[in-house]
Amino acid sequence: MLDVLKEAGEDATALKKAFKQIAEDAIGYLNSLSLGNTVKVKWREIEEDLSSLKKQLLDRVKRILSEEEFEVLLLIVEKATTKRWLAFPEIIDDISSTLIKEPKQVSEIIERLADKKLLKKGISLPIEFS
């Protein structure tokens, strides 16, 4: 989602730095714990910090996108975490059934996201090179 803000011309540097700092701190705490040391932070605090940053990020993205564009983009991002390649007809069908929208509506929303350069459509050959 940070890339969405960047593509829309919004400065997301502060949010990116905050996410990075929380991740680095968490790794440091885990390393200390693995060495048998104690840490003075509760995981709940880390989760709260992450939750707050996530809310800020989503609020900024929602100012750029319509509600339906946001919903579609979020579903595509979720699917992209489990699959390297997403077939257009499959995405249309999945999102249509999830959001209870006509496939044509979903296709138009995806077109708008592609026009905003938040998604890329492509062509692929069904072969891999080693």
Backbone torsions as a table, in degrees:
resi	resn	phi	psi	omega
1	MET	NA	-25.7	174.9
2	LEU	-60.6	-35.9	178.1
3	ASP	-66.4	-32.0	177.0
4	VAL	-62.0	-46.4	178.8
5	LEU	-62.7	-43.9	-179.5
6	LYS	-60.9	-45.9	-179.2
7	GLU	-63.1	-30.5	-180.0
8	ALA	-84.1	1.7	177.9
9	GLY	85.5	10.6	178.9
10	GLU	-91.1	144.1	178.8
11	ASP	-83.1	115.8	180.0
12	ALA	-111.9	16.1	-176.1
13	THR	-57.6	-45.8	-177.9
14	ALA	-63.0	-43.5	178.5
15	LEU	-64.3	-42.5	-179.8
16	LYS	-61.7	-44.0	178.8
17	LYS	-63.2	-40.6	-179.7
18	ALA	-65.0	-44.0	177.4
19	PHE	-60.8	-44.4	-178.9
20	LYS	-62.8	-42.2	-179.4
21	GLN	-64.1	-43.2	179.1
22	ILE	-62.3	-43.4	179.3
23	ALA	-63.2	-44.7	179.1
24	GLU	-63.0	-42.9	178.1
25	ASP	-61.4	-44.9	-179.5
26	ALA	-61.2	-41.9	178.3
27	ILE	-63.6	-41.6	177.2
28	GLY	-61.3	-42.6	178.0
29	TYR	-62.7	-42.9	178.9
30	LEU	-63.1	-41.4	177.7
31	ASN	-62.1	-42.9	178.1
32	SER	-62.1	-44.3	179.0
33	LEU	-62.9	-39.0	-179.2
34	SER	-67.1	-21.4	177.0
35	LEU	-90.4	2.3	177.8
36	GLY	88.7	7.6	178.7
37	ASN	-83.7	162.5	174.9
38	THR	-100.2	155.4	177.2
39	VAL	-124.9	152.4	-176.5
40	LYS	-101.1	34.1	179.2
41	VAL	-131.2	146.8	176.5
42	LYS	-102.8	142.6	-179.4
43	TRP	-60.0	-28.9	178.0
44	ARG	-60.3	-38.1	178.8
45	GLU	-64.4	-41.9	178.4
46	ILE	-64.1	-44.7	178.8
47	GLU	-61.6	-39.0	179.1
48	GLU	-65.9	-42.0	177.5
49	ASP	-61.4	-45.7	179.0
50	LEU	-63.3	-41.4	179.9
51	SER	-62.6	-41.8	178.9
52	SER	-63.5	-44.7	178.3
53	LEU	-64.4	-41.0	179.3
54	LYS	-61.5	-41.4	178.8
55	LYS	-64.1	-42.9	177.9
56	GLN	-60.6	-43.5	-179.8
57	LEU	-62.4	-49.1	-179.1
58	LEU	-64.8	-37.1	177.7
59	ASP	-62.6	-40.5	179.6
60	ARG	-69.5	-38.6	178.5
61	VAL	-66.0	-39.2	-179.3
62	LYS	-64.9	-23.3	176.6
63	ARG	-73.4	-21.9	-177.2
64	ILE	-91.0	-35.6	-174.4
65	LEU	-110.4	153.4	171.1
66	SER	-70.4	165.8	-179.3
67	GLU	-58.9	-43.7	-178.5
68	GLU	-70.5	-35.3	176.0
69	GLU	-63.9	-42.8	179.0
70	PHE	-60.9	-47.6	-179.7
71	GLU	-59.2	-45.4	-179.0
72	VAL	-65.4	-46.2	179.7
73	LEU	-60.9	-42.3	179.4
74	LEU	-62.0	-42.8	177.7
75	LEU	-64.1	-39.3	178.7
76	ILE	-66.3	-42.6	178.2
77	VAL	-61.3	-43.4	178.2
78	GLU	-60.3	-43.0	179.8
79	LYS	-68.1	-34.6	-178.6
80	ALA	-68.1	-17.3	178.2
81	THR	-75.9	-18.3	-179.2
82	THR	-109.9	-13.9	-179.0
83	LYS	-132.8	141.8	179.5
84	ARG	-78.6	-35.3	-177.1
85	TRP	-126.8	133.4	179.8
86	LEU	-114.7	120.7	178.9
87	ALA	-77.2	133.2	-176.1
88	PHE	-55.3	-49.8	-180.0
89	PRO	-61.6	-37.0	179.4
90	GLU	-65.6	-43.4	178.5
91	ILE	-62.6	-45.1	179.3
92	ILE	-58.0	-48.7	-179.1
93	ASP	-62.8	-46.5	-178.3
94	ASP	-61.7	-47.5	-177.4
95	ILE	-70.0	-38.4	177.8
96	SER	-58.3	-45.2	-179.2
97	SER	-72.5	-36.0	-179.8
98	THR	-68.0	-45.3	-176.3
99	LEU	-94.0	-1.2	-177.9
100	ILE	53.1	58.8	177.6
101	LYS	-128.8	156.8	176.5
102	GLU	-68.1	142.5	178.3
103	PRO	-53.0	-36.7	179.4
104	LYS	-62.7	-40.5	178.2
105	GLN	-62.0	-45.7	-179.4
106	VAL	-63.1	-42.4	178.6
107	SER	-59.5	-42.3	179.0
108	GLU	-65.2	-39.2	178.3
109	ILE	-64.8	-42.6	178.5
110	ILE	-63.7	-38.4	176.5
111	GLU	-60.6	-42.9	178.7
112	ARG	-63.3	-40.3	178.0
113	LEU	-65.4	-37.0	177.3
114	ALA	-69.0	-39.7	176.9
115	ASP	-61.4	-34.1	178.0
116	LYS	-81.6	1.2	179.7
117	LYS	64.1	30.3	176.6
118	LEU	-95.3	-16.5	174.2
119	LEU	-133.8	154.1	175.3
120	LYS	-122.3	132.6	173.9
121	LYS	-96.8	148.6	-178.2
122	GLY	-150.6	175.8	177.1
123	ILE	-123.1	141.9	-179.3
124	SER	-138.9	147.1	173.1
125	LEU	-89.6	144.8	-177.9
126	PRO	-80.9	44.2	177.9
127	ILE	-133.2	157.8	175.7
128	GLU	-124.7	145.0	176.4
129	PHE	-101.8	136.7	-179.7
130	SER	-94.7	NA	NA
